Amino acid sequence: MSATSNKETVRRYFDAVNAGDIEVISSLLDETAVFWVPPSLPDGVEFRGKTNVLKLFTESVGLYDASAGLAVEILSLTGEDDRVAAELVIRGRSAASGEAYENFYHFLFRLRDDRIVAIREHLDSLYAYRKLFVPAGITERAHCKWLPEQ
């Protein structure tokens, strides 16, 4: 698909994240999708397969205060070939502490036939750890219930 089409798919993905629409997110993921997060976080690992990626989304979202919502602001999207780079800010509140959360992210998406096959997430992991994980009592990998079985 074209870089323009791929950027539109990524935009639809983040619109669905903003809306909390897991059905749309699921429809945009390929069955073989892989989501990678930095190994510096307690859950740093590759989530392989659509089921595990959706489990990550639905269970780790509990770190955020649902009543405050989650706001994704896209700062830029750059597409080339099968890749889309997305720079953004994610805002919300910690479910455990109620503190405001505002972190800068960079995602690299790979797409095939208008479906997301890979996502690599880069963020200020120390900030996320201090603001979301520590207040929730998640200080070790064993505390992350959303990790795929090894």
Salt bridges, closest charged atoms under 4 A:
ASP30 OD2 - ARG112 NH2 3.55
GLU31 OE2 - LYS50 NZ 3.42
GLU46 OE1 - ARG48 NH2 2.62
GLU73 OE1 - ARG91 NH1 2.78
GLU80 OE2 - ARG83 NH2 3.77
ASP81 OD2 - ARG83 NH1 3.93
ASP82 OD1 - ARG83 NH1 3.56
ASP82 OD1 - ARG110 NH1 2.95
GLU99 OE1 - LYS131 NZ 2.73
GLU102 OE2 - ARG91 NE 2.58
